[in-house]
Structure formats: C-alpha cells, structure tokens
C-alpha cells in the first residue's frame, strides 16, 4: 500500500512540474503597432508601422520606418521582445526586454542660392539597439507602449570628421540611445 501512495505522490509531482500550459498562453496573437521613435544617430524622429506575431510571451515584429522630413518610407525594421513576467496576457502592465534593428536609406538634397552647384547625398544607417520597455493594456486588444534603450549605429547623416592628430575618422559610426512611445492593437 505504501508503494501505491508513493506512486500517486510521484504522479502528482510530475504532473505539477510538467503541467499543461493554458490555451491563452499557447495561442498565437497577431497585431499592429504604431510608434514614434527617435534615435541618436543623427536622423530625425520618425514613425514606425509594425506587424507583429506574439506567442508565449515573445513578440516578433517586422515593419517600415516613415521619415517625417522626407515624407515617405525610408527604412525597414525588425523588432523582437521578450516579456519579463509569466503569463503576460493576464497582466495589465507587462515589462519587456527588446532588440530593435533599423535599416534606413535617406536621400538628401541641398541647393545653395548663391551657387550653381547642387549637392545631393544618399545616407544609409544600420542600427542595433537593446533595451527595456513596458506595455500598458487599456482593453483586451489595445495597449500603450514605451521603451528606451542603447545601441550601435553604422552610418549616419552626420558628416564624418577626421581628427587632425590621429587621422581617425569619427562621426559616421557610434553608440546612441533610442526612445519610442506608441500604441498597439492585437487581434
């Protein structure tokens, strides 16, 4: 009889450890997010339009970057989040860690009134940021989001300069912060 009770106890222990995950956590959720983002790489702030897929506290979003100065889409974005709490679907405030990647191509044209020569340039930037943020759920499908981070940019709209003593080229690559605020909709 003791062996029977021991077997029942082991089965309850194993069942508790390997319990079935609730359907609300396993369910894949799709969404749309719009953010206003600014980075320290020299580009103006812009709007991000992201299409996302969430499952088990992880979120992968792919989207476009709209430049307010150029008034057109100038970049592509990949954004990945990991919730820092268990069962984020049940929480009103969900902190998260993120990786954010932006690839931008911006064409700039300047013309001088006193010269006949126009100077045009194409600037490319590849930015990688890590950081933290929070989602504040308003209703089941609508939430607000805010995030800050720090990362590396390769390429900049700032003109590089050469240090006279060392001859080192600076200004086109470096480290910079990122900040964004926006809202999202999940279906």
Buried (B, 14 or more C-beta within 10 A) or exposed (E): EEEEEEEEEEEEEEEEEEEEEEEEBEEEBEBBBBBEBBBBBBBEEBBBBBEBEBEBBEBBBEBBBBBEEBEEBBBBBBBBBEBBEEBBBEBEEBEBBBBBBBBBBBEEEEEEEEEEEEEEEEBEBBBBBEBBBBBBBEEEEEBEBBBBBEBBBBBBBBEEEEEEEEEEEEEBBBEBBBBBBBBBBBE
